[in-house]
Amino acid sequence: MRAFALGSLAAGAALWSAAPGLAQGKGLAMLGTLNKGEWTIKQRGGAPDRKICLKTGVELIQIMHRENGCNQFVVEDGAARVTVQYTCPGNGYGRTSIRRETGALVQLESQGIHDGMPFQLIAEARRTGSC
């Protein structure tokens, strides 16, 4: 009985460790449909506008965590909406949802912890030019 329980536990662990790879796949295709160039992020609540240069679309995922080396897990990967949860060792984590309205307009929602402080971002991002 104990051997069966340990075998089941090992099988479950193997499946769990494979799950992130299955979830990642060749996903986030929606981000590749966004127009490349300069995008302006208008955050609701009066924060100043931010400008970013969009090359692949993934730049929108970690708005508050611009550093490399964060681990990402795809939660939702649809034709018009993606959700990604990420962890940045030593600098917090976040969860971002991006809803595509057009190739030049998306709605962003992101929340998490950055530099030890909670954040929540609700914004509209729009292509505004070249970069």
N, CA, C and O atoms as CSV, one atom per row, in Angstrom:
chain,resi,resn,atom,element,x,y,z
A,1,MET,N,N,0.824,-1.194,0.000
A,1,MET,CA,C,0.000,0.000,0.000
A,1,MET,C,C,0.868,1.259,0.000
A,1,MET,O,O,0.611,2.211,-0.736
A,2,ARG,N,N,1.907,1.238,0.849
A,2,ARG,CA,C,2.793,2.398,0.913
A,2,ARG,C,C,3.511,2.618,-0.423
A,2,ARG,O,O,3.682,3.756,-0.858
A,3,ALA,N,N,3.933,1.518,-1.074
A,3,ALA,CA,C,4.608,1.632,-2.369
A,3,ALA,C,C,3.668,2.229,-3.405
A,3,ALA,O,O,4.095,3.022,-4.244
A,4,PHE,N,N,2.384,1.856,-3.357
A,4,PHE,CA,C,1.401,2.413,-4.286
A,4,PHE,C,C,1.243,3.911,-4.059
A,4,PHE,O,O,1.196,4.688,-5.013
A,5,ALA,N,N,1.162,4.315,-2.793
A,5,ALA,CA,C,1.002,5.737,-2.474
A,5,ALA,C,C,2.207,6.540,-2.951
A,5,ALA,O,O,2.049,7.626,-3.508
A,6,LEU,N,N,3.408,6.012,-2.735
A,6,LEU,CA,C,4.608,6.715,-3.183
A,6,LEU,C,C,4.671,6.770,-4.706
A,6,LEU,O,O,5.080,7.782,-5.276
A,7,GLY,N,N,4.265,5.678,-5.368
A,7,GLY,CA,C,4.242,5.666,-6.829
A,7,GLY,C,C,3.256,6.681,-7.373
A,7,GLY,O,O,3.543,7.366,-8.354
A,8,SER,N,N,2.090,6.782,-6.739
A,8,SER,CA,C,1.087,7.769,-7.157
A,8,SER,C,C,1.606,9.180,-6.956
A,8,SER,O,O,1.401,10.053,-7.799
A,9,LEU,N,N,2.281,9.400,-5.833
A,9,LEU,CA,C,2.849,10.712,-5.546
A,9,LEU,C,C,3.897,11.084,-6.593
A,9,LEU,O,O,3.928,12.221,-7.064
A,10,ALA,N,N,4.750,10.137,-6.958
A,10,ALA,CA,C,5.780,10.398,-7.964
A,10,ALA,C,C,5.155,10.687,-9.327
A,10,ALA,O,O,5.608,11.576,-10.047
A,11,ALA,N,N,4.113,9.931,-9.677
A,11,ALA,CA,C,3.439,10.173,-10.957
A,11,ALA,C,C,2.789,11.551,-10.970
A,11,ALA,O,O,2.841,12.258,-11.976
A,12,GLY,N,N,2.179,11.929,-9.852
A,12,GLY,CA,C,1.559,13.255,-9.755
A,12,GLY,C,C,2.594,14.356,-9.865
A,12,GLY,O,O,2.356,15.372,-10.518
A,13,ALA,N,N,3.746,14.161,-9.228
A,13,ALA,CA,C,4.814,15.164,-9.297
A,13,ALA,C,C,5.337,15.296,-10.723
A,13,ALA,O,O,5.624,16.403,-11.179
A,14,ALA,N,N,5.462,14.174,-11.429
A,14,ALA,CA,C,5.931,14.228,-12.815
A,14,ALA,C,C,4.940,14.980,-13.690
A,14,ALA,O,O,5.336,15.778,-14.539
A,15,LEU,N,N,3.651,14.727,-13.483
A,15,LEU,CA,C,2.631,15.430,-14.255
A,15,LEU,C,C,2.644,16.909,-13.918
A,15,LEU,O,O,2.547,17.739,-14.822
A,16,TRP,N,N,2.761,17.267,-12.648
A,16,TRP,CA,C,2.781,18.669,-12.221
A,16,TRP,C,C,3.974,19.402,-12.823
A,16,TRP,O,O,3.840,20.537,-13.280
A,17,SER,N,N,5.149,18.752,-12.825
A,17,SER,CA,C,6.331,19.421,-13.367
A,17,SER,C,C,6.235,19.569,-14.880
A,17,SER,O,O,6.859,20.467,-15.446
A,18,ALA,N,N,5.472,18.714,-15.545
A,18,ALA,CA,C,5.300,18.840,-16.994
A,18,ALA,C,C,4.260,19.886,-17.347
A,18,ALA,O,O,4.277,20.421,-18.456
A,19,ALA,N,N,3.355,20.187,-16.426
A,19,ALA,CA,C,2.244,21.098,-16.717
A,19,ALA,C,C,2.693,22.478,-17.203
A,19,ALA,O,O,2.110,22.975,-18.167
A,20,PRO,N,N,3.698,23.132,-16.593
A,20,PRO,CA,C,4.091,24.444,-17.109
A,20,PRO,C,C,4.542,24.390,-18.559
A,20,PRO,O,O,4.227,25.295,-19.333
A,21,GLY,N,N,5.265,23.360,-18.939
A,21,GLY,CA,C,5.690,23.230,-20.324
A,21,GLY,C,C,4.506,23.055,-21.254
A,21,GLY,O,O,4.489,23.594,-22.360
A,22,LEU,N,N,3.518,22.301,-20.805
A,22,LEU,CA,C,2.319,22.119,-21.611
A,22,LEU,C,C,1.572,23.430,-21.750
A,22,LEU,O,O,1.054,23.749,-22.820
A,23,ALA,N,N,1.517,24.187,-20.668
A,23,ALA,CA,C,0.779,25.452,-20.709
A,23,ALA,C,C,1.495,26.485,-21.578
A,23,ALA,O,O,0.845,27.320,-22.209
A,24,GLN,N,N,2.819,26.435,-21.615
A,24,GLN,CA,C,3.567,27.430,-22.370
A,24,GLN,C,C,3.435,27.208,-23.874
A,24,GLN,O,O,3.035,28.120,-24.597
A,25,GLY,N,N,3.763,26.018,-24.351
A,25,GLY,CA,C,3.653,25.693,-25.762
A,25,GLY,C,C,4.170,26.802,-26.658
A,25,GLY,O,O,5.187,27.430,-26.365
A,26,LYS,N,N,3.462,27.036,-27.752
A,26,LYS,CA,C,3.790,28.131,-28.665
A,26,LYS,C,C,2.731,29.195,-28.497
A,26,LYS,O,O,2.237,29.751,-29.478
A,27,GLY,N,N,2.383,29.478,-27.268
A,27,GLY,CA,C,1.261,30.343,-26.967
A,27,GLY,C,C,1.535,31.818,-27.135
A,27,GLY,O,O,2.579,32.237,-27.636
A,28,LEU,N,N,0.571,32.578,-26.703
A,28,LEU,CA,C,0.587,34.033,-26.729
A,28,LEU,C,C,0.637,34.576,-28.155
A,28,LEU,O,O,1.213,35.636,-28.403
A,29,ALA,N,N,0.035,33.847,-29.083
A,29,ALA,CA,C,0.026,34.285,-30.483
A,29,ALA,C,C,-0.677,35.628,-30.638
A,29,ALA,O,O,-0.322,36.410,-31.521
A,30,MET,N,N,-1.669,35.908,-29.792
A,30,MET,CA,C,-2.393,37.176,-29.888
A,30,MET,C,C,-1.445,38.359,-29.782
A,30,MET,O,O,-1.633,39.361,-30.471
A,31,LEU,N,N,-0.433,38.261,-28.933
A,31,LEU,CA,C,0.499,39.377,-28.768
A,31,LEU,C,C,1.250,39.667,-30.067
A,31,LEU,O,O,1.603,40.816,-30.336
A,32,GLY,N,N,1.491,38.651,-30.860
A,32,GLY,CA,C,2.169,38.836,-32.138
A,32,GLY,C,C,1.325,39.552,-33.181
A,32,GLY,O,O,1.846,39.998,-34.204
A,33,THR,N,N,0.012,39.665,-32.926
A,33,THR,CA,C,-0.870,40.357,-33.875
A,33,THR,C,C,-0.951,41.853,-33.601
A,33,THR,O,O,-1.574,42.590,-34.365
A,34,LEU,N,N,-0.327,42.305,-32.516
A,34,LEU,CA,C,-0.368,43.734,-32.184
A,34,LEU,C,C,0.609,44.505,-33.065
A,34,LEU,O,O,1.680,44.000,-33.404
A,35,ASN,N,N,0.239,45.722,-33.431
A,35,ASN,CA,C,1.089,46.568,-34.269
A,35,ASN,C,C,2.359,46.948,-33.516
A,35,ASN,O,O,2.307,47.345,-32.352
A,36,LYS,N,N,3.478,46.824,-34.179
A,36,LYS,CA,C,4.765,47.180,-33.572
A,36,LYS,C,C,4.927,48.697,-33.571
A,36,LYS,O,O,4.357,49.392,-34.412
A,37,GLY,N,N,5.708,49.201,-32.621
A,37,GLY,CA,C,5.974,50.634,-32.563
A,37,GLY,C,C,5.824,51.177,-31.157
A,37,GLY,O,O,5.793,50.424,-30.184
A,38,GLU,N,N,5.732,52.505,-31.061
A,38,GLU,CA,C,5.582,53.164,-29.760
A,38,GLU,C,C,4.132,53.034,-29.292
A,38,GLU,O,O,3.192,53.296,-30.043
A,39,TRP,N,N,3.979,52.626,-28.048
A,39,TRP,CA,C,2.660,52.510,-27.432
A,39,TRP,C,C,2.623,53.408,-26.204
A,39,TRP,O,O,3.611,53.525,-25.479
A,40,THR,N,N,1.483,54.036,-25.979
A,40,THR,CA,C,1.276,54.859,-24.795
A,40,THR,C,C,0.304,54.136,-23.876
A,40,THR,O,O,-0.773,53.709,-24.293
A,41,ILE,N,N,0.706,54.009,-22.618
A,41,ILE,CA,C,-0.124,53.355,-21.608
A,41,ILE,C,C,-0.757,54.437,-20.756
A,41,ILE,O,O,-0.064,55.182,-20.063
A,42,LYS,N,N,-2.079,54.519,-20.810
A,42,LYS,CA,C,-2.841,55.492,-20.018
A,42,LYS,C,C,-3.486,54.744,-18.865
A,42,LYS,O,O,-4.461,54.014,-19.042
A,43,GLN,N,N,-2.923,54.941,-17.682
A,43,GLN,CA,C,-3.419,54.258,-16.498
A,43,GLN,C,C,-4.621,55.001,-15.934
A,43,GLN,O,O,-4.614,56.228,-15.839
A,44,ARG,N,N,-5.645,54.256,-15.562
A,44,ARG,CA,C,-6.799,54.879,-14.918
A,44,ARG,C,C,-6.395,55.307,-13.516
A,44,ARG,O,O,-5.629,54.615,-12.845
A,45,GLY,N,N,-6.908,56.441,-13.081
A,45,GLY,CA,C,-6.590,56.913,-11.744
A,45,GLY,C,C,-5.620,58.069,-11.721
A,45,GLY,O,O,-5.192,58.489,-10.646
A,46,GLY,N,N,-5.259,58.596,-12.880
A,46,GLY,CA,C,-4.467,59.817,-12.898
A,46,GLY,C,C,-2.968,59.667,-12.926
A,46,GLY,O,O,-2.266,60.677,-12.885
A,47,ALA,N,N,-2.436,58.453,-12.994
A,47,ALA,CA,C,-0.983,58.295,-13.085
A,47,ALA,C,C,-0.500,58.837,-14.430
A,47,ALA,O,O,-1.252,58.821,-15.405
A,48,PRO,N,N,0.738,59.314,-14.495
A,48,PRO,CA,C,1.262,59.834,-15.767
A,48,PRO,C,C,1.300,58.740,-16.843
A,48,PRO,O,O,1.479,57.560,-16.541
A,49,ASP,N,N,1.128,59.156,-18.095
A,49,ASP,CA,C,1.222,58.217,-19.211
A,49,ASP,C,C,2.640,57.654,-19.285
A,49,ASP,O,O,3.606,58.324,-18.917
A,50,ARG,N,N,2.749,56.426,-19.760
A,50,ARG,CA,C,4.047,55.785,-19.971
A,50,ARG,C,C,4.140,55.374,-21.425
A,50,ARG,O,O,3.145,54.971,-22.028
A,51,LYS,N,N,5.318,55.474,-21.980
A,51,LYS,CA,C,5.542,55.059,-23.363
A,51,LYS,C,C,6.507,53.878,-23.372
A,51,LYS,O,O,7.506,53.865,-22.654
A,52,ILE,N,N,6.183,52.883,-24.206
A,52,ILE,CA,C,7.078,51.744,-24.386
A,52,ILE,C,C,7.191,51.454,-25.876
A,52,ILE,O,O,6.309,51.806,-26.659
A,53,CYS,N,N,8.277,50.815,-26.251
A,53,CYS,CA,C,8.474,50.401,-27.635
A,53,CYS,C,C,8.085,48.927,-27.732
A,53,CYS,O,O,8.727,48.063,-27.135
A,54,LEU,N,N,7.037,48.658,-28.483
A,54,LEU,CA,C,6.518,47.301,-28.620
A,54,LEU,C,C,7.163,46.639,-29.832
A,54,LEU,O,O,6.989,47.088,-30.965
A,55,LYS,N,N,7.911,45.564,-29.578
A,55,LYS,CA,C,8.574,44.831,-30.655
A,55,LYS,C,C,7.918,43.480,-30.894
A,55,LYS,O,O,7.778,43.042,-32.036
A,56,THR,N,N,7.515,42.820,-29.803
A,56,THR,CA,C,6.929,41.483,-29.915
A,56,THR,C,C,5.562,41.374,-29.253
A,56,THR,O,O,4.829,40.419,-29.511
A,57,GLY,N,N,5.214,42.314,-28.423
A,57,GLY,CA,C,3.970,42.258,-27.661
A,57,GLY,C,C,4.177,41.804,-26.230
A,57,GLY,O,O,3.403,42.172,-25.347
A,58,VAL,N,N,5.212,41.008,-25.986
A,58,VAL,CA,C,5.446,40.522,-24.628
A,58,VAL,C,C,5.897,41.644,-23.689
A,58,VAL,O,O,5.893,41.468,-22.471
A,59,GLU,N,N,6.282,42.784,-24.242
A,59,GLU,CA,C,6.682,43.924,-23.406
A,59,GLU,C,C,5.530,44.391,-22.518
A,59,GLU,O,O,5.760,45.042,-21.499
A,60,LEU,N,N,4.305,44.067,-22.892
A,60,LEU,CA,C,3.138,44.488,-22.107
A,60,LEU,C,C,2.903,43.611,-20.878
A,60,LEU,O,O,2.147,43.998,-19.987
A,61,ILE,N,N,3.527,42.452,-20.814
A,61,ILE,CA,C,3.255,41.517,-19.719
A,61,ILE,C,C,3.820,42.017,-18.396
A,61,ILE,O,O,3.114,41.999,-17.388
A,62,GLN,N,N,5.059,42.458,-18.371
A,62,GLN,CA,C,5.727,42.863,-17.131
A,62,GLN,C,C,5.911,44.373,-17.096
A,62,GLN,O,O,7.041,44.860,-17.118
A,63,ILE,N,N,4.835,45.105,-17.041
A,63,ILE,CA,C,4.889,46.568,-17.028
A,63,ILE,C,C,5.622,47.075,-15.784
A,63,ILE,O,O,6.395,48.028,-15.874
A,64,MET,N,N,5.395,46.463,-14.646
A,64,MET,CA,C,6.021,46.917,-13.400
A,64,MET,C,C,7.377,46.251,-13.139
A,64,MET,O,O,8.171,46.761,-12.349
A,65,HIS,N,N,7.639,45.149,-13.777
A,65,HIS,CA,C,8.894,44.418,-13.595
A,65,HIS,C,C,9.609,44.379,-14.943
A,65,HIS,O,O,9.406,43.447,-15.721
A,66,ARG,N,N,10.427,45.359,-15.223
A,66,ARG,CA,C,11.074,45.466,-16.531
A,66,ARG,C,C,12.314,44.578,-16.655
A,66,ARG,O,O,12.845,44.418,-17.754
A,67,GLU,N,N,12.784,43.999,-15.548
A,67,GLU,CA,C,14.019,43.219,-15.596
A,67,GLU,C,C,13.808,41.870,-16.289
A,67,GLU,O,O,12.687,41.373,-16.400
A,68,ASN,N,N,14.920,41.298,-16.749
A,68,ASN,CA,C,14.921,39.952,-17.317
A,68,ASN,C,C,15.024,38.944,-16.188
A,68,ASN,O,O,15.275,39.316,-15.042
A,69,GLY,N,N,14.834,37.686,-16.497
A,69,GLY,CA,C,15.029,36.623,-15.518
A,69,GLY,C,C,13.795,36.265,-14.725
A,69,GLY,O,O,13.890,35.502,-13.763
A,70,CYS,N,N,12.644,36.786,-15.090
A,70,CYS,CA,C,11.404,36.431,-14.402
A,70,CYS,C,C,10.843,35.153,-15.026
A,70,CYS,O,O,10.932,34.953,-16.237
A,71,ASN,N,N,10.271,34.303,-14.197
A,71,ASN,CA,C,9.636,33.077,-14.667
A,71,ASN,C,C,8.181,33.371,-14.978
A,71,ASN,O,O,7.484,33.995,-14.178
A,72,GLN,N,N,7.719,32.925,-16.139
A,72,GLN,CA,C,6.345,33.199,-16.559
A,72,GLN,C,C,5.570,31.904,-16.732
A,72,GLN,O,O,6.122,30.882,-17.138
A,73,PHE,N,N,4.276,31.961,-16.416
A,73,PHE,CA,C,3.364,30.841,-16.600
A,73,PHE,C,C,2.114,31.363,-17.289
A,73,PHE,O,O,1.465,32.284,-16.791
A,74,VAL,N,N,1.777,30.786,-18.419
A,74,VAL,CA,C,0.602,31.212,-19.172
A,74,VAL,C,C,-0.645,30.616,-18.525
A,74,VAL,O,O,-0.784,29.397,-18.427
A,75,VAL,N,N,-1.549,31.494,-18.086
A,75,VAL,CA,C,-2.794,31.076,-17.451
A,75,VAL,C,C,-3.910,30.983,-18.487
A,75,VAL,O,O,-4.700,30.039,-18.470
A,76,GLU,N,N,-3.974,31.956,-19.384
A,76,GLU,CA,C,-5.006,32.003,-20.422
A,76,GLU,C,C,-4.353,32.443,-21.727
A,76,GLU,O,O,-3.561,33.385,-21.748
A,77,ASP,N,N,-4.689,31.761,-22.803
A,77,ASP,CA,C,-4.083,32.057,-24.099
A,77,ASP,C,C,-5.158,31.973,-25.175
A,77,ASP,O,O,-5.305,30.949,-25.842
A,78,GLY,N,N,-5.901,33.053,-25.335
A,78,GLY,CA,C,-6.985,33.071,-26.302
A,78,GLY,C,C,-6.684,33.973,-27.484
A,78,GLY,O,O,-5.641,34.624,-27.544
A,79,ALA,N,N,-7.617,33.998,-28.421
A,79,ALA,CA,C,-7.447,34.810,-29.624
A,79,ALA,C,C,-7.511,36.297,-29.326
A,79,ALA,O,O,-6.904,37.099,-30.035
A,80,ALA,N,N,-8.250,36.676,-28.269
A,80,ALA,CA,C,-8.406,38.099,-27.950
A,80,ALA,C,C,-7.956,38.446,-26.534
A,80,ALA,O,O,-8.003,39.613,-26.145
A,81,ARG,N,N,-7.518,37.452,-25.754
A,81,ARG,CA,C,-7.122,37.727,-24.368
A,81,ARG,C,C,-6.046,36.737,-23.924
A,81,ARG,O,O,-6.138,35.537,-24.180
A,82,VAL,N,N,-5.020,37.274,-23.249
A,82,VAL,CA,C,-4.002,36.427,-22.628
A,82,VAL,C,C,-3.835,36.854,-21.176
A,82,VAL,O,O,-3.997,38.025,-20.833
A,83,THR,N,N,-3.508,35.885,-20.335
A,83,THR,CA,C,-3.202,36.153,-18.932
A,83,THR,C,C,-1.930,35.397,-18.589
A,83,THR,O,O,-1.816,34.201,-18.857
A,84,VAL,N,N,-0.979,36.101,-17.996
A,84,VAL,CA,C,0.316,35.515,-17.640
A,84,VAL,C,C,0.621,35.854,-16.193
A,84,VAL,O,O,0.493,37.003,-15.770
A,85,GLN,N,N,1.024,34.845,-15.441
A,85,GLN,CA,C,1.488,35.049,-14.070
A,85,GLN,C,C,3.004,34.902,-14.096
A,85,GLN,O,O,3.532,34.007,-14.756
A,86,TYR,N,N,3.702,35.776,-13.381
A,86,TYR,CA,C,5.162,35.728,-13.407
A,86,TYR,C,C,5.730,35.989,-12.018
A,86,TYR,O,O,5.102,36.628,-11.173
A,87,THR,N,N,6.941,35.471,-11.809
A,87,THR,CA,C,7.673,35.656,-10.561
A,87,THR,C,C,9.073,36.139,-10.906
A,87,THR,O,O,9.747,35.553,-11.753
A,88,CYS,N,N,9.509,37.211,-10.248
A,88,CYS,CA,C,10.841,37.768,-10.454
A,88,CYS,C,C,11.632,37.553,-9.169
A,88,CYS,O,O,11.409,38.265,-8.190
A,89,PRO,N,N,12.552,36.587,-9.148
A,89,PRO,CA,C,13.279,36.280,-7.920
A,89,PRO,C,C,13.908,37.524,-7.287
A,89,PRO,O,O,14.677,38.241,-7.927
A,90,GLY,N,N,13.570,37.762,-6.036
A,90,GLY,CA,C,14.110,38.894,-5.298
A,90,GLY,C,C,13.396,40.210,-5.539
A,90,GLY,O,O,13.756,41.220,-4.935
A,91,ASN,N,N,12.373,40.226,-6.425
A,91,ASN,CA,C,11.703,41.493,-6.712
A,91,ASN,C,C,10.190,41.357,-6.871
A,91,ASN,O,O,9.557,42.242,-7.448
A,92,GLY,N,N,9.607,40.289,-6.381
A,92,GLY,CA,C,8.158,40.183,-6.384
A,92,GLY,C,C,7.592,39.369,-7.524
A,92,GLY,O,O,8.266,38.528,-8.118
A,93,TYR,N,N,6.325,39.645,-7.815
A,93,TYR,CA,C,5.599,38.861,-8.805
A,93,TYR,C,C,4.433,39.674,-9.334
A,93,TYR,O,O,4.130,40.755,-8.829
A,94,GLY,N,N,3.789,39.145,-10.351
A,94,GLY,CA,C,2.623,39.819,-10.907
A,94,GLY,C,C,1.773,38.884,-11.736
A,94,GLY,O,O,2.170,37.765,-12.061
A,95,ARG,N,N,0.609,39.370,-12.063
A,95,ARG,CA,C,-0.330,38.657,-12.938
A,95,ARG,C,C,-0.937,39.709,-13.854
A,95,ARG,O,O,-1.541,40.674,-13.386
A,96,THR,N,N,-0.778,39.521,-15.153
A,96,THR,CA,C,-1.234,40.500,-16.135
A,96,THR,C,C,-2.202,39.858,-17.114
A,96,THR,O,O,-1.953,38.769,-17.631
A,97,SER,N,N,-3.313,40.548,-17.362
A,97,SER,CA,C,-4.269,40.158,-18.402
A,97,SER,C,C,-4.280,41.250,-19.460
A,97,SER,O,O,-4.332,42.439,-19.142
A,98,ILE,N,N,-4.232,40.840,-20.710
A,98,ILE,CA,C,-4.243,41.768,-21.841
A,98,ILE,C,C,-5.402,41.372,-22.749
A,98,ILE,O,O,-5.471,40.239,-23.224
A,99,ARG,N,N,-6.308,42.316,-22.985
A,99,ARG,CA,C,-7.455,42.076,-23.866
A,99,ARG,C,C,-7.296,42.921,-25.121
A,99,ARG,O,O,-7.195,44.145,-25.047
A,100,ARG,N,N,-7.273,42.267,-26.261
A,100,ARG,CA,C,-7.090,42.945,-27.551
A,100,ARG,C,C,-8.421,43.480,-28.054
A,100,ARG,O,O,-9.399,42.740,-28.161
A,101,GLU,N,N,-8.451,44.769,-28.360
A,101,GLU,CA,C,-9.612,45.359,-29.017
A,101,GLU,C,C,-9.345,45.487,-30.509
A,101,GLU,O,O,-10.184,45.122,-31.332
A,102,THR,N,N,-8.165,46.011,-30.853
A,102,THR,CA,C,-7.697,46.068,-32.243
A,102,THR,C,C,-6.194,45.818,-32.204
A,102,THR,O,O,-5.621,45.623,-31.131
A,103,GLY,N,N,-5.562,45.824,-33.358
A,103,GLY,CA,C,-4.112,45.657,-33.401
A,103,GLY,C,C,-3.355,46.820,-32.805
A,103,GLY,O,O,-2.150,46.730,-32.572
A,104,ALA,N,N,-4.066,47.928,-32.555
A,104,ALA,CA,C,-3.426,49.127,-32.012
A,104,ALA,C,C,-4.035,49.575,-30.687
A,104,ALA,O,O,-3.752,50.679,-30.223
A,105,LEU,N,N,-4.872,48.732,-30.068
A,105,LEU,CA,C,-5.538,49.108,-28.817
A,105,LEU,C,C,-5.791,47.869,-27.968
A,105,LEU,O,O,-6.418,46.913,-28.424
A,106,VAL,N,N,-5.295,47.892,-26.718
A,106,VAL,CA,C,-5.534,46.798,-25.774
A,106,VAL,C,C,-5.905,47.373,-24.409
A,106,VAL,O,O,-5.604,48.524,-24.092
A,107,GLN,N,N,-6.559,46.543,-23.621
A,107,GLN,CA,C,-6.861,46.866,-22.230
A,107,GLN,C,C,-5.948,46.013,-21.355
A,107,GLN,O,O,-5.814,44.810,-21.578
A,108,LEU,N,N,-5.322,46.635,-20.360
A,108,LEU,CA,C,-4.382,45.958,-19.464
A,108,LEU,C,C,-4.915,45.938,-18.041
A,108,LEU,O,O,-5.490,46.916,-17.564
A,109,GLU,N,N,-4.716,44.815,-17.375
A,109,GLU,CA,C,-4.946,44.715,-15.935
A,109,GLU,C,C,-3.766,43.946,-15.369
A,109,GLU,O,O,-3.458,42.847,-15.831
A,110,SER,N,N,-3.106,44.518,-14.371
A,110,SER,CA,C,-1.957,43.864,-13.768
A,110,SER,C,C,-1.939,44.159,-12.278
A,110,SER,O,O,-2.259,45.267,-11.849
A,111,GLN,N,N,-1.564,43.165,-11.499
A,111,GLN,CA,C,-1.415,43.380,-10.058
A,111,GLN,C,C,-0.362,42.431,-9.524
A,111,GLN,O,O,-0.075,41.394,-10.121
A,112,GLY,N,N,0.211,42.804,-8.384
A,112,GLY,CA,C,1.241,41.976,-7.781
A,112,GLY,C,C,2.024,42.739,-6.737
A,112,GLY,O,O,1.514,43.663,-6.103
A,113,ILE,N,N,3.273,42.338,-6.568
A,113,ILE,CA,C,4.186,42.956,-5.602
A,113,ILE,C,C,5.441,43.386,-6.359
A,113,ILE,O,O,6.017,42.600,-7.112
A,114,HIS,N,N,5.865,44.640,-6.155
A,114,HIS,CA,C,7.089,45.158,-6.771
A,114,HIS,C,C,7.851,45.938,-5.711
A,114,HIS,O,O,7.283,46.813,-5.057
A,115,ASP,N,N,9.133,45.629,-5.535
A,115,ASP,CA,C,9.958,46.280,-4.505
A,115,ASP,C,C,9.298,46.223,-3.130
A,115,ASP,O,O,9.367,47.182,-2.362
A,116,GLY,N,N,8.662,45.099,-2.826
A,116,GLY,CA,C,8.051,44.903,-1.515
A,116,GLY,C,C,6.711,45.583,-1.314
A,116,GLY,O,O,6.147,45.518,-0.222
A,117,MET,N,N,6.191,46.233,-2.341
A,117,MET,CA,C,4.926,46.966,-2.224
A,117,MET,C,C,3.903,46.427,-3.228
A,117,MET,O,O,4.259,46.079,-4.354
A,118,PRO,N,N,2.636,46.359,-2.819
A,118,PRO,CA,C,1.608,45.906,-3.760
A,118,PRO,C,C,1.342,46.953,-4.840
A,118,PRO,O,O,1.486,48.153,-4.608
A,119,PHE,N,N,0.955,46.482,-6.010
A,119,PHE,CA,C,0.555,47.395,-7.082
A,119,PHE,C,C,-0.671,46.832,-7.786
A,119,PHE,O,O,-0.904,45.623,-7.797
A,120,GLN,N,N,-1.440,47.730,-8.366
A,120,GLN,CA,C,-2.545,47.361,-9.239
A,120,GLN,C,C,-2.575,48.375,-10.367
A,120,GLN,O,O,-2.552,49.583,-10.130
A,121,LEU,N,N,-2.626,47.882,-11.585
A,121,LEU,CA,C,-2.621,48.737,-12.757
A,121,LEU,C,C,-3.813,48.352,-13.629
A,121,LEU,O,O,-3.967,47.191,-14.007
A,122,ILE,N,N,-4.637,49.320,-13.938
A,122,ILE,CA,C,-5.723,49.149,-14.904
A,122,ILE,C,C,-5.515,50.249,-15.926
A,122,ILE,O,O,-5.529,51.432,-15.585
A,123,ALA,N,N,-5.321,49.859,-17.189
A,123,ALA,CA,C,-4.914,50.852,-18.184
A,123,ALA,C,C,-5.372,50.469,-19.583
A,123,ALA,O,O,-5.764,49.337,-19.865
A,124,GLU,N,N,-5.300,51.473,-20.435
A,124,GLU,CA,C,-5.500,51.286,-21.864
A,124,GLU,C,C,-4.153,51.547,-22.519
A,124,GLU,O,O,-3.475,52.520,-22.188
A,125,ALA,N,N,-3.768,50.687,-23.441
A,125,ALA,CA,C,-2.526,50.893,-24.187
A,125,ALA,C,C,-2.878,51.029,-25.661
A,125,ALA,O,O,-3.656,50.248,-26.209
A,126,ARG,N,N,-2.284,52.045,-26.289
A,126,ARG,CA,C,-2.616,52.365,-27.680
A,126,ARG,C,C,-1.333,52.668,-28.448
A,126,ARG,O,O,-0.431,53.326,-27.929
A,127,ARG,N,N,-1.258,52.182,-29.691
A,127,ARG,CA,C,-0.106,52.504,-30.530
A,127,ARG,C,C,-0.185,53.975,-30.907
A,127,ARG,O,O,-1.213,54.456,-31.386
A,128,THR,N,N,0.924,54.684,-30.682
A,128,THR,CA,C,0.919,56.132,-30.911
A,128,THR,C,C,1.994,56.594,-31.889
A,128,THR,O,O,2.089,57.788,-32.173
A,129,GLY,N,N,2.804,55.675,-32.410
A,129,GLY,CA,C,3.824,56.098,-33.357
A,129,GLY,C,C,4.892,55.045,-33.564
A,129,GLY,O,O,4.705,53.873,-33.239
A,130,SER,N,N,6.009,55.481,-34.107
A,130,SER,CA,C,7.159,54.603,-34.349
A,130,SER,C,C,8.172,54.767,-33.226
A,130,SER,O,O,8.162,55.757,-32.495
A,131,CYS,N,N,9.047,53.772,-33.107
A,131,CYS,CA,C,10.122,53.911,-32.110
A,131,CYS,C,C,11.450,53.491,-32.702
A,131,CYS,O,O,12.473,53.538,-32.018
